[in-house]
Amino acid sequence: IPKIADRSLNSTPGSIAAHETYFGKPLREMAISTQINGVEFPGEVKPPKDGDITITWTSSVAVQIFLVVRPYESAKEIGVSIELDTSLES
């Protein structure tokens, strides 16, 4: 992460708001749909909502960044049934 030891990332409210936008940029880019041969395909994930990127300072030198990513419903398992026709019809 290029923000390690970068003083622009600090615990001020303005910095936190700016960096929530900064860390949300890849999610917004992944949410852009694409058109191929006239067919619209959704982005890889749904666009982030308010509160999906959270920055929490755990000490004066440590920060945690939480991202909520919402993928579109997609097949994770596909079952296929094959029936064998054993009739002797020609």
Biopython code that builds the backbone (N, CA, C, O; Angstrom):
import numpy as np
from Bio.PDB.StructureBuilder import StructureBuilder

atoms = [
    (1, "ILE", "N", (0.864, -1.171, 0.000)),
    (1, "ILE", "CA", (0.000, 0.000, 0.000)),
    (1, "ILE", "C", (0.904, 1.225, 0.000)),
    (1, "ILE", "O", (1.744, 1.375, 0.887)),
    (2, "PRO", "N", (0.740, 2.087, -0.971)),
    (2, "PRO", "CA", (1.639, 3.235, -1.084)),
    (2, "PRO", "C", (1.478, 4.271, 0.021)),
    (2, "PRO", "O", (2.251, 5.228, 0.066)),
    (3, "LYS", "N", (0.522, 4.120, 0.896)),
    (3, "LYS", "CA", (0.289, 5.116, 1.943)),
    (3, "LYS", "C", (1.057, 4.842, 3.231)),
    (3, "LYS", "O", (0.942, 5.612, 4.185)),
    (4, "ILE", "N", (1.839, 3.764, 3.281)),
    (4, "ILE", "CA", (2.640, 3.480, 4.469)),
    (4, "ILE", "C", (3.678, 4.588, 4.633)),
    (4, "ILE", "O", (4.404, 4.906, 3.691)),
    (5, "ALA", "N", (3.747, 5.168, 5.817)),
    (5, "ALA", "CA", (4.666, 6.261, 6.161)),
    (5, "ALA", "C", (4.384, 7.538, 5.359)),
    (5, "ALA", "O", (5.248, 8.409, 5.255)),
    (6, "ASP", "N", (3.202, 7.646, 4.804)),
    (6, "ASP", "CA", (2.797, 8.851, 4.077)),
    (6, "ASP", "C", (2.014, 9.728, 5.052)),
    (6, "ASP", "O", (0.956, 9.326, 5.537)),
    (7, "ARG", "N", (2.522, 10.906, 5.334)),
    (7, "ARG", "CA", (1.898, 11.766, 6.343)),
    (7, "ARG", "C", (0.535, 12.301, 5.930)),
    (7, "ARG", "O", (-0.198, 12.834, 6.762)),
    (8, "SER", "N", (0.187, 12.165, 4.648)),
    (8, "SER", "CA", (-1.149, 12.615, 4.240)),
    (8, "SER", "C", (-2.243, 11.730, 4.832)),
    (8, "SER", "O", (-3.379, 12.173, 5.003)),
    (9, "LEU", "N", (-1.899, 10.468, 5.146)),
    (9, "LEU", "CA", (-2.839, 9.586, 5.843)),
    (9, "LEU", "C", (-2.622, 9.788, 7.337)),
    (9, "LEU", "O", (-1.661, 9.280, 7.914)),
    (10, "ASN", "N", (-3.523, 10.530, 7.947)),
    (10, "ASN", "CA", (-3.402, 10.810, 9.377)),
    (10, "ASN", "C", (-4.784, 10.730, 10.012)),
    (10, "ASN", "O", (-5.768, 10.454, 9.326)),
    (11, "SER", "N", (-4.861, 10.964, 11.294)),
    (11, "SER", "CA", (-6.106, 10.752, 12.026)),
    (11, "SER", "C", (-7.066, 11.943, 12.009)),
    (11, "SER", "O", (-8.057, 11.941, 12.739)),
    (12, "THR", "N", (-6.793, 12.948, 11.199)),
    (12, "THR", "CA", (-7.721, 14.083, 11.125)),
    (12, "THR", "C", (-8.965, 13.688, 10.336)),
    (12, "THR", "O", (-8.880, 12.845, 9.443)),
    (13, "PRO", "N", (-10.114, 14.278, 10.647)),
    (13, "PRO", "CA", (-11.338, 13.933, 9.917)),
    (13, "PRO", "C", (-11.222, 14.138, 8.405)),
    (13, "PRO", "O", (-11.745, 13.337, 7.630)),
    (14, "GLY", "N", (-10.545, 15.198, 7.985)),
    (14, "GLY", "CA", (-10.379, 15.451, 6.552)),
    (14, "GLY", "C", (-9.561, 14.374, 5.867)),
    (14, "GLY", "O", (-9.889, 13.944, 4.761)),
    (15, "SER", "N", (-8.494, 13.938, 6.523)),
    (15, "SER", "CA", (-7.648, 12.889, 5.958)),
    (15, "SER", "C", (-8.396, 11.567, 5.886)),
    (15, "SER", "O", (-8.299, 10.843, 4.895)),
    (16, "ILE", "N", (-9.136, 11.259, 6.928)),
    (16, "ILE", "CA", (-9.892, 10.001, 6.933)),
    (16, "ILE", "C", (-10.918, 10.012, 5.800)),
    (16, "ILE", "O", (-11.036, 9.022, 5.078)),
    (17, "ALA", "N", (-11.654, 11.096, 5.629)),
    (17, "ALA", "CA", (-12.651, 11.188, 4.554)),
    (17, "ALA", "C", (-11.989, 11.065, 3.183)),
    (17, "ALA", "O", (-12.482, 10.346, 2.314)),
    (18, "ALA", "N", (-10.876, 11.764, 2.994)),
    (18, "ALA", "CA", (-10.177, 11.710, 1.703)),
    (18, "ALA", "C", (-9.669, 10.301, 1.412)),
    (18, "ALA", "O", (-9.724, 9.841, 0.272)),
    (19, "HIS", "N", (-9.180, 9.624, 2.431)),
    (19, "HIS", "CA", (-8.622, 8.292, 2.211)),
    (19, "HIS", "C", (-9.697, 7.207, 2.110)),
    (19, "HIS", "O", (-9.448, 6.154, 1.523)),
    (20, "GLU", "N", (-10.876, 7.442, 2.667)),
    (20, "GLU", "CA", (-11.984, 6.526, 2.400)),
    (20, "GLU", "C", (-12.320, 6.574, 0.918)),
    (20, "GLU", "O", (-12.602, 5.540, 0.312)),
    (21, "THR", "N", (-12.294, 7.765, 0.329)),
    (21, "THR", "CA", (-12.510, 7.908, -1.113)),
    (21, "THR", "C", (-11.363, 7.256, -1.885)),
    (21, "THR", "O", (-11.593, 6.547, -2.865)),
    (22, "TYR", "N", (-10.129, 7.498, -1.441)),
    (22, "TYR", "CA", (-8.936, 6.941, -2.094)),
    (22, "TYR", "C", (-8.989, 5.410, -2.129)),
    (22, "TYR", "O", (-8.776, 4.809, -3.181)),
    (23, "PHE", "N", (-9.268, 4.783, -0.994)),
    (23, "PHE", "CA", (-9.273, 3.323, -0.926)),
    (23, "PHE", "C", (-10.529, 2.728, -1.569)),
    (23, "PHE", "O", (-10.556, 1.530, -1.850)),
    (24, "GLY", "N", (-11.550, 3.521, -1.803)),
    (24, "GLY", "CA", (-12.742, 3.052, -2.491)),
    (24, "GLY", "C", (-12.626, 3.103, -4.005)),
    (24, "GLY", "O", (-13.442, 2.510, -4.710)),
    (25, "LYS", "N", (-11.614, 3.810, -4.515)),
    (25, "LYS", "CA", (-11.466, 3.967, -5.964)),
    (25, "LYS", "C", (-11.375, 2.627, -6.709)),
    (25, "LYS", "O", (-12.054, 2.466, -7.724)),
    (26, "PRO", "N", (-10.573, 1.667, -6.253)),
    (26, "PRO", "CA", (-10.527, 0.382, -6.979)),
    (26, "PRO", "C", (-11.893, -0.309, -7.017)),
    (26, "PRO", "O", (-12.227, -0.958, -8.008)),
    (27, "LEU", "N", (-12.679, -0.176, -5.953)),
    (27, "LEU", "CA", (-14.010, -0.793, -5.943)),
    (27, "LEU", "C", (-14.932, -0.099, -6.941)),
    (27, "LEU", "O", (-15.710, -0.757, -7.632)),
    (28, "ARG", "N", (-14.848, 1.218, -7.016)),
    (28, "ARG", "CA", (-15.668, 1.939, -7.993)),
    (28, "ARG", "C", (-15.258, 1.581, -9.416)),
    (28, "ARG", "O", (-16.115, 1.463, -10.291)),
    (29, "GLU", "N", (-13.964, 1.407, -9.661)),
    (29, "GLU", "CA", (-13.490, 1.019, -10.985)),
    (29, "GLU", "C", (-13.952, -0.394, -11.333)),
    (29, "GLU", "O", (-14.315, -0.667, -12.477)),
    (30, "MET", "N", (-13.938, -1.294, -10.344)),
    (30, "MET", "CA", (-14.375, -2.669, -10.585)),
    (30, "MET", "C", (-15.884, -2.762, -10.818)),
    (30, "MET", "O", (-16.366, -3.766, -11.342)),
    (31, "ALA", "N", (-16.626, -1.733, -10.436)),
    (31, "ALA", "CA", (-18.085, -1.739, -10.582)),
    (31, "ALA", "C", (-18.547, -1.238, -11.942)),
    (31, "ALA", "O", (-19.740, -1.299, -12.240)),
    (32, "ILE", "N", (-17.642, -0.750, -12.768)),
    (32, "ILE", "CA", (-18.018, -0.206, -14.077)),
    (32, "ILE", "C", (-18.394, -1.348, -15.015)),
    (32, "ILE", "O", (-17.656, -2.325, -15.150)),
    (33, "SER", "N", (-19.547, -1.213, -15.657)),
    (33, "SER", "CA", (-19.994, -2.242, -16.597)),
    (33, "SER", "C", (-19.251, -2.090, -17.921)),
    (33, "SER", "O", (-18.669, -1.044, -18.209)),
    (34, "THR", "N", (-19.284, -3.150, -18.715)),
    (34, "THR", "CA", (-18.592, -3.178, -20.003)),
    (34, "THR", "C", (-19.556, -3.661, -21.063)),
    (34, "THR", "O", (-20.391, -4.527, -20.804)),
    (35, "GLN", "N", (-19.442, -3.103, -22.255)),
    (35, "GLN", "CA", (-20.281, -3.547, -23.359)),
    (35, "GLN", "C", (-19.396, -4.255, -24.373)),
    (35, "GLN", "O", (-18.401, -3.709, -24.849)),
    (36, "ILE", "N", (-19.787, -5.499, -24.694)),
    (36, "ILE", "CA", (-19.050, -6.290, -25.681)),
    (36, "ILE", "C", (-20.041, -6.764, -26.729)),
    (36, "ILE", "O", (-21.011, -7.451, -26.408)),
    (37, "ASN", "N", (-19.798, -6.398, -27.983)),
    (37, "ASN", "CA", (-20.689, -6.755, -29.100)),
    (37, "ASN", "C", (-22.144, -6.409, -28.802)),
    (37, "ASN", "O", (-23.051, -7.178, -29.120)),
    (38, "GLY", "N", (-22.356, -5.258, -28.195)),
    (38, "GLY", "CA", (-23.707, -4.804, -27.917)),
    (38, "GLY", "C", (-24.354, -5.432, -26.687)),
    (38, "GLY", "O", (-25.506, -5.132, -26.372)),
    (39, "VAL", "N", (-23.628, -6.296, -25.995)),
    (39, "VAL", "CA", (-24.159, -6.943, -24.792)),
    (39, "VAL", "C", (-23.525, -6.284, -23.573)),
    (39, "VAL", "O", (-22.302, -6.185, -23.472)),
    (40, "GLU", "N", (-24.370, -5.834, -22.648)),
    (40, "GLU", "CA", (-23.895, -5.158, -21.436)),
    (40, "GLU", "C", (-23.557, -6.196, -20.362)),
    (40, "GLU", "O", (-24.391, -7.031, -20.014)),
    (41, "PHE", "N", (-22.333, -6.137, -19.842)),
    (41, "PHE", "CA", (-21.890, -7.010, -18.764)),
    (41, "PHE", "C", (-21.681, -6.162, -17.519)),
    (41, "PHE", "O", (-21.083, -5.089, -17.595)),
    (42, "PRO", "N", (-22.169, -6.632, -16.368)),
    (42, "PRO", "CA", (-21.988, -5.839, -15.152)),
    (42, "PRO", "C", (-20.523, -5.825, -14.737)),
    (42, "PRO", "O", (-19.728, -6.646, -15.195)),
    (43, "GLY", "N", (-20.185, -4.902, -13.884)),
    (43, "GLY", "CA", (-18.833, -4.861, -13.340)),
    (43, "GLY", "C", (-18.564, -6.099, -12.498)),
    (43, "GLY", "O", (-19.446, -6.937, -12.311)),
    (44, "GLU", "N", (-17.353, -6.207, -11.995)),
    (44, "GLU", "CA", (-16.968, -7.366, -11.198)),
    (44, "GLU", "C", (-17.638, -7.379, -9.834)),
    (44, "GLU", "O", (-17.911, -8.444, -9.281)),
    (45, "VAL", "N", (-17.903, -6.201, -9.295)),
    (45, "VAL", "CA", (-18.555, -6.073, -7.990)),
    (45, "VAL", "C", (-19.578, -4.948, -8.059)),
    (45, "VAL", "O", (-19.578, -4.145, -8.992)),
    (46, "LYS", "N", (-20.445, -4.904, -7.060)),
    (46, "LYS", "CA", (-21.413, -3.809, -6.972)),
    (46, "LYS", "C", (-20.700, -2.564, -6.452)),
    (46, "LYS", "O", (-19.727, -2.684, -5.706)),
    (47, "PRO", "N", (-21.163, -1.368, -6.828)),
    (47, "PRO", "CA", (-20.518, -0.137, -6.349)),
    (47, "PRO", "C", (-20.571, -0.058, -4.820)),
    (47, "PRO", "O", (-21.549, -0.490, -4.209)),
    (48, "PRO", "N", (-19.516, 0.497, -4.200)),
    (48, "PRO", "CA", (-19.527, 0.618, -2.734)),
    (48, "PRO", "C", (-20.581, 1.621, -2.274)),
    (48, "PRO", "O", (-20.895, 2.589, -2.967)),
    (49, "LYS", "N", (-21.112, 1.359, -1.092)),
    (49, "LYS", "CA", (-22.088, 2.261, -0.471)),
    (49, "LYS", "C", (-21.384, 3.082, 0.605)),
    (49, "LYS", "O", (-20.256, 2.781, 0.993)),
    (50, "ASP", "N", (-22.066, 4.120, 1.078)),
    (50, "ASP", "CA", (-21.519, 4.899, 2.188)),
    (50, "ASP", "C", (-21.266, 3.967, 3.369)),
    (50, "ASP", "O", (-22.117, 3.148, 3.717)),
    (51, "GLY", "N", (-20.108, 4.094, 3.972)),
    (51, "GLY", "CA", (-19.756, 3.272, 5.120)),
    (51, "GLY", "C", (-19.070, 1.968, 4.776)),
    (51, "GLY", "O", (-18.673, 1.234, 5.681)),
    (52, "ASP", "N", (-18.913, 1.647, 3.481)),
    (52, "ASP", "CA", (-18.250, 0.405, 3.089)),
    (52, "ASP", "C", (-16.743, 0.448, 3.276)),
    (52, "ASP", "O", (-16.103, -0.600, 3.374)),
    (53, "ILE", "N", (-16.172, 1.630, 3.325)),
    (53, "ILE", "CA", (-14.739, 1.787, 3.586)),
    (53, "ILE", "C", (-14.613, 2.473, 4.940)),
    (53, "ILE", "O", (-15.107, 3.584, 5.134)),
    (54, "THR", "N", (-13.951, 1.803, 5.868)),
    (54, "THR", "CA", (-13.808, 2.342, 7.224)),
    (54, "THR", "C", (-12.332, 2.369, 7.596)),
    (54, "THR", "O", (-11.616, 1.385, 7.411)),
    (55, "ILE", "N", (-11.889, 3.496, 8.117)),
    (55, "ILE", "CA", (-10.509, 3.649, 8.568)),
    (55, "ILE", "C", (-10.532, 3.846, 10.076)),
    (55, "ILE", "O", (-11.184, 4.757, 10.584)),
    (56, "THR", "N", (-9.814, 2.983, 10.785)),
    (56, "THR", "CA", (-9.782, 3.034, 12.247)),
    (56, "THR", "C", (-8.332, 3.098, 12.717)),
    (56, "THR", "O", (-7.512, 2.248, 12.370)),
    (57, "TRP", "N", (-8.036, 4.117, 13.510)),
    (57, "TRP", "CA", (-6.701, 4.254, 14.081)),
    (57, "TRP", "C", (-6.651, 3.463, 15.382)),
    (57, "TRP", "O", (-7.439, 3.716, 16.294)),
    (58, "THR", "N", (-5.719, 2.493, 15.474)),
    (58, "THR", "CA", (-5.586, 1.678, 16.683)),
    (58, "THR", "C", (-4.510, 2.222, 17.613)),
    (58, "THR", "O", (-4.492, 1.900, 18.801)),
    (59, "SER", "N", (-3.620, 3.040, 17.080)),
    (59, "SER", "CA", (-2.599, 3.746, 17.866)),
    (59, "SER", "C", (-2.133, 4.922, 17.031)),
    (59, "SER", "O", (-2.661, 5.165, 15.946)),
    (60, "SER", "N", (-1.155, 5.647, 17.528)),
    (60, "SER", "CA", (-0.679, 6.813, 16.769)),
    (60, "SER", "C", (0.127, 6.421, 15.528)),
    (60, "SER", "O", (0.427, 7.278, 14.697)),
    (61, "VAL", "N", (0.481, 5.137, 15.390)),
    (61, "VAL", "CA", (1.266, 4.695, 14.234)),
    (61, "VAL", "C", (0.650, 3.506, 13.509)),
    (61, "VAL", "O", (1.247, 2.985, 12.567)),
    (62, "ALA", "N", (-0.531, 3.070, 13.929)),
    (62, "ALA", "CA", (-1.156, 1.900, 13.302)),
    (62, "ALA", "C", (-2.596, 2.223, 12.922)),
    (62, "ALA", "O", (-3.344, 2.829, 13.689)),
    (63, "VAL", "N", (-2.956, 1.805, 11.732)),
    (63, "VAL", "CA", (-4.298, 2.056, 11.217)),
    (63, "VAL", "C", (-4.830, 0.767, 10.589)),
    (63, "VAL", "O", (-4.078, -0.019, 10.011)),
    (64, "GLN", "N", (-6.141, 0.571, 10.717)),
    (64, "GLN", "CA", (-6.791, -0.557, 10.062)),
    (64, "GLN", "C", (-7.777, -0.001, 9.042)),
    (64, "GLN", "O", (-8.494, 0.964, 9.309)),
    (65, "ILE", "N", (-7.799, -0.626, 7.872)),
    (65, "ILE", "CA", (-8.698, -0.210, 6.803)),
    (65, "ILE", "C", (-9.580, -1.406, 6.464)),
    (65, "ILE", "O", (-9.086, -2.475, 6.105)),
    (66, "PHE", "N", (-10.885, -1.212, 6.583)),
    (66, "PHE", "CA", (-11.849, -2.273, 6.312)),
    (66, "PHE", "C", (-12.631, -1.921, 5.053)),
    (66, "PHE", "O", (-13.079, -0.787, 4.889)),
    (67, "LEU", "N", (-12.794, -2.905, 4.160)),
    (67, "LEU", "CA", (-13.544, -2.716, 2.921)),
    (67, "LEU", "C", (-14.662, -3.754, 2.857)),
    (67, "LEU", "O", (-14.447, -4.926, 3.165)),
    (68, "VAL", "N", (-15.835, -3.327, 2.463)),
    (68, "VAL", "CA", (-16.934, -4.251, 2.199)),
    (68, "VAL", "C", (-17.064, -4.348, 0.689)),
    (68, "VAL", "O", (-17.252, -3.339, 0.009)),
    (69, "VAL", "N", (-16.963, -5.571, 0.164)),
    (69, "VAL", "CA", (-17.065, -5.805, -1.266)),
    (69, "VAL", "C", (-18.284, -6.696, -1.498)),
    (69, "VAL", "O", (-18.426, -7.743, -0.866)),
    (70, "ARG", "N", (-19.151, -6.276, -2.399)),
    (70, "ARG", "CA", (-20.374, -7.018, -2.690)),
    (70, "ARG", "C", (-20.323, -7.547, -4.121)),
    (70, "ARG", "O", (-20.604, -6.804, -5.061)),
    (71, "PRO", "N", (-19.971, -8.815, -4.300)),
    (71, "PRO", "CA", (-19.971, -9.368, -5.657)),
    (71, "PRO", "C", (-21.398, -9.603, -6.139)),
    (71, "PRO", "O", (-22.323, -9.758, -5.342)),
    (72, "TYR", "N", (-21.555, -9.625, -7.446)),
    (72, "TYR", "CA", (-22.848, -9.989, -8.013)),
    (72, "TYR", "C", (-23.055, -11.485, -7.800)),
    (72, "TYR", "O", (-22.099, -12.248, -7.661)),
    (73, "GLU", "N", (-24.316, -11.882, -7.779)),
    (73, "GLU", "CA", (-24.603, -13.300, -7.660)),
    (73, "GLU", "C", (-24.020, -14.003, -8.883)),
    (73, "GLU", "O", (-24.297, -13.624, -10.021)),
    (74, "SER", "N", (-23.229, -15.009, -8.638)),
    (74, "SER", "CA", (-22.631, -15.761, -9.732)),
    (74, "SER", "C", (-22.493, -17.207, -9.300)),
    (74, "SER", "O", (-22.420, -17.522, -8.112)),
    (75, "ALA", "N", (-22.460, -18.059, -10.277)),
    (75, "ALA", "CA", (-22.405, -19.494, -9.983)),
    (75, "ALA", "C", (-21.076, -19.858, -9.332)),
    (75, "ALA", "O", (-20.003, -19.582, -9.870)),
    (76, "LYS", "N", (-21.171, -20.474, -8.185)),
    (76, "LYS", "CA", (-19.984, -20.996, -7.506)),
    (76, "LYS", "C", (-19.950, -22.519, -7.631)),
    (76, "LYS", "O", (-18.923, -23.159, -7.403)),
    (77, "GLU", "N", (-21.082, -23.068, -7.992)),
    (77, "GLU", "CA", (-21.193, -24.509, -8.182)),
    (77, "GLU", "C", (-22.228, -24.739, -9.270)),
    (77, "GLU", "O", (-23.294, -24.124, -9.254)),
    (78, "ILE", "N", (-21.925, -25.614, -10.207)),
    (78, "ILE", "CA", (-22.862, -25.922, -11.275)),
    (78, "ILE", "C", (-23.063, -27.431, -11.301)),
    (78, "ILE", "O", (-22.104, -28.191, -11.441)),
    (79, "GLY", "N", (-24.311, -27.861, -11.164)),
    (79, "GLY", "CA", (-24.647, -29.283, -11.253)),
    (79, "GLY", "C", (-25.249, -29.573, -12.619)),
    (79, "GLY", "O", (-26.081, -28.811, -13.110)),
    (80, "VAL", "N", (-24.836, -30.659, -13.222)),
    (80, "VAL", "CA", (-25.327, -31.042, -14.542)),
    (80, "VAL", "C", (-25.856, -32.463, -14.456)),
    (80, "VAL", "O", (-25.203, -33.345, -13.898)),
    (81, "SER", "N", (-27.049, -32.683, -15.012)),
    (81, "SER", "CA", (-27.613, -34.029, -15.070)),
    (81, "SER", "C", (-27.618, -34.483, -16.516)),
    (81, "SER", "O", (-27.998, -33.734, -17.416)),
    (82, "ILE", "N", (-27.192, -35.716, -16.727)),
    (82, "ILE", "CA", (-27.184, -36.288, -18.059)),
    (82, "ILE", "C", (-28.037, -37.552, -18.013)),
    (82, "ILE", "O", (-27.854, -38.410, -17.150)),
    (83, "GLU", "N", (-28.964, -37.650, -18.948)),
    (83, "GLU", "CA", (-29.814, -38.826, -19.030)),
    (83, "GLU", "C", (-29.427, -39.605, -20.288)),
    (83, "GLU", "O", (-29.280, -39.024, -21.364)),
    (84, "LEU", "N", (-29.267, -40.883, -20.151)),
    (84, "LEU", "CA", (-28.894, -41.737, -21.256)),
    (84, "LEU", "C", (-30.159, -42.351, -21.857)),
    (84, "LEU", "O", (-30.922, -43.021, -21.161)),
    (85, "ASP", "N", (-30.373, -42.122, -23.128)),
    (85, "ASP", "CA", (-31.527, -42.693, -23.828)),
    (85, "ASP", "C", (-31.099, -44.075, -24.344)),
    (85, "ASP", "O", (-30.303, -44.184, -25.276)),
    (86, "THR", "N", (-31.639, -45.116, -23.724)),
    (86, "THR", "CA", (-31.264, -46.490, -24.117)),
    (86, "THR", "C", (-32.281, -47.123, -25.033)),
    (86, "THR", "O", (-32.195, -48.315, -25.327)),
    (87, "SER", "N", (-33.261, -46.332, -25.498)),
    (87, "SER", "CA", (-34.233, -46.900, -26.433)),
    (87, "SER", "C", (-33.538, -47.226, -27.749)),
    (87, "SER", "O", (-32.518, -46.629, -28.091)),
    (88, "LEU", "N", (-34.089, -48.158, -28.463)),
    (88, "LEU", "CA", (-33.475, -48.595, -29.703)),
    (88, "LEU", "C", (-34.100, -47.928, -30.923)),
    (88, "LEU", "O", (-34.035, -48.472, -32.025)),
    (89, "GLU", "N", (-34.692, -46.781, -30.743)),
    (89, "GLU", "CA", (-35.291, -46.071, -31.887)),
    (89, "GLU", "C", (-34.201, -45.627, -32.835)),
    (89, "GLU", "O", (-33.124, -45.207, -32.413)),
    (90, "SER", "N", (-34.491, -45.722, -34.120)),
    (90, "SER", "CA", (-33.511, -45.322, -35.115)),
    (90, "SER", "C", (-33.834, -43.971, -35.679)),
    (90, "SER", "O", (-33.109, -43.471, -36.538)),
]
sb = StructureBuilder()
sb.init_structure("model")
sb.init_model(0)
sb.init_chain("A")
sb.init_seg("    ")
for serial, (resi, resn, name, xyz) in enumerate(atoms, 1):
    if name == "N":
        sb.init_residue(resn, " ", resi, " ")
    sb.init_atom(name, np.array(xyz, "f"), 0.0, 1.0, " ", f" {name:<3s}", serial, name[0])
structure = sb.get_structure()
